[in-house]
Amino acid sequence: MQFTIHHMNDWQDIAEKVGSALQHNILLLKGNLGAGKTTFTQFLLKKMGSEDEVSSPTYSIVNEYSTPQGKIFHFDLYRLKNIDEVYDIGIEEYLDNAFLCIIEWPEVYEDDLHGLKYHEMSIINTGEQREISFE
C-alpha cells in the first residue's frame, strides 16, 4: 500500500488502514529522523484501543503499551551499535510475548529476522509531505 501525508490528520486514516492490514506481530518502521515513525505509532495505538501515552523509546530502547488485543512493544534501535546489543535487551522474549512489536530503526537487527514474518513500513519526509509505503 502507498500513502501520502499532507496534514497531521492524515495519520489517522493511515493508522486505520495499516492496523486493519496487520497479519504479523512484527512491524518494522523505517525513515529518517523526524519522518513520523513515533507519530504513526501514536495514531496506531490509539486506533487499537490503547489509553497509554505513547512516546519515543529513543532512550529507554523499548516502551510497553497495553491494548485490548494484548501487549505492544515499541522499540527504537537507533542507538544500538551491533546485533549483540539487540540480543542483550532480550528482543526474542519480547517477540515471543507480544501482540505486536513495532521496531524503529530495525536495520541493525533486520538480517536476523530471516524466516520470521513481518511487515515493513517506510516513511520518507520530502519536506512538504510524507510518502509512505507499507507491505
N, C-alpha and C positions, 0 to 999 in steps of 0.2 A: 504494500500500500504506500502511496505517496501523498503527502500533505504539504500545504504552505500555511505558515502562521504569519498573519499581518497584524493582529491585535492580541492582547493578553487573553481576551475572552475566547479566542480560537482554541486555546489549550483544552478547554472543557470538551469540545467536540472530539478532539484528538484522543483525549483520555477515554472517552466513551467508546470510540471505535477500536482503539488498541485493547482496552480492557475486555471488550466482547470477543476479540480475536485471539486472546491468550490461550494457548493449548499446552504450554510447557511451564515449568516452575522457575525458569531462569530467563531473565530479560537483561541483555547487555545494552547499555546506553553509551553511545559514542558521540563525541562532539567536542569542539574547542571550549576553552574557558568561557563561561558566560553564555553558552549556547542555549541553555534552558533545560538541562538534564534534571536538576533538582526541582525546577518549576513544574516540569511534566510530572515528576513523581508526586508532588503535592496534589495535583489535579487527579492523578490516577488513584491515589489512596483515598481521597475524598469520594471519588466515584465508587470505590469498593467498600465504602461504609466506615472507614476509619475516622475516629474522632480525635486521633492523636495529632499533635503539632509536628509537622514534617519539616526537618531542617537538613542541611547538607552534612553528611558524615565525614567531611574532609579531615577533621582532627580525631574523631572517635573511630574512624575506619568503617564502623558498622553501626547502624541505628536499627532498633527493633520497633515494629508497629503492630498493632492489633487490628484485625478486621473480622467481620462475621465469618469469613471463609477460613481464617487461620492467621498465623504469624507471617509477617512480611519483613524481610531483612533487606536493608538498603546499604550497599557498600560503596565506598569511594576508594579505589585502589591507586589513586594518583601518586601518593607519597611512598608506595611500596616499590622497592628497587629490584626485587627479583622474586621468583616463584617460591623460594623458601619462606620468604616473609608472608606470602599469601597463605601457605600451609600453616605457618605459625599462629595465625589468627583463628585457625580452625574452620576454614571455609567449607570443608567437606561436611562437617557436622551441621552447619547452617543449611547447606543444600539439602541434606537428608531430612531436615526437620521443619522445612518452610512450606507454606502455601505458595510463596513467591519470593525469589531473590532477585533484587534489582541491583545490577553491578555497573557503576560508573567507572570509566577508565579501565576497562577489562583487559587491555592489551597484554599486561604482564601475566595474565592467567589464561588467556584465550587458547593457547596451544594445548593446555591440559584439559580443555573441555571436549576433546575428541571423544566421540562416542556418546556424549550427552546431548539431549535435545534441548534447544534453547531458541529464543527469539533475539533478534538484533534490531536496534533502532538507532539510526544515525540522525543527528541534528546539526545542520550547517547554518551558521549565522552569516547571512550575506550583508548585514548592515541594516537593511530596511525590512527584512523579513527572515524567516527561518524555513529552510527546506528540510522536510522530514521524510525519511524512508524507514518503513517497518516491514520486517519479514519474520 
